[in-house]
Amino acid sequence: GDDRSPEEQFLSEIRTVGVDAEDEQGYLTRGRDACASLDGDMGYVDVVRQYNDAHADAPVTEAPVVVAAAVRAFCPQHLPQVGQD
């Protein structure tokens, strides 16, 4: 099993795909916000769009990896929606 905390798992995963997560708390908040939106019945594509709107300075490739990593770490019940079932 993975004995890292969900937070460590999330940060490690997004860094592996090249996200410069220097602001760890900021990225943890982004990940948790994505899960909160999914919990609120927002679709995956809309959550990614919301992320891009909120973080216009981020590369567009960042949103899908952050959202997917957040789902795996913080709200795995949404994995089917992310197409990672």
Buried (B, 14 or more C-beta within 10 A) or exposed (E): EEEEEBBEBBBBBBBEEEBEBEEEEEBBEBBBBBBBBBEEEBEBEEBBEBBBEEBEEBEEEBBBBBBBBBBBBBBEEBEEBBEEE
